[in-house]
């Protein structure tokens, strides 16, 4: 299976990993990932918990087509709620 690759500044091969999913159970809604992403891939969303009748903010993938595969969002996430995968070609 071949993956899309890029080059680093030094000329080395790099396989970008694109955001695949965010675990809503782990997400704190802190917004660190949102601030780290300059491509506007992520967006806030209200999650309603019907059992406790409460609402909390979580982050969602709003524009997945804008993702460049840097994984910066996952690096900044304190709960490690992101999953990533390379793009097959």
Secondary structure, DSSP 8 states (H G I E B T S, - for coil): --B--EE-TTS-EE--EEEEEE-TTT-----HHHHH-TT--EEEEEEEETTTTEEEEEEEES-GGG--S--HHHHH-TT--EEEEE-B-
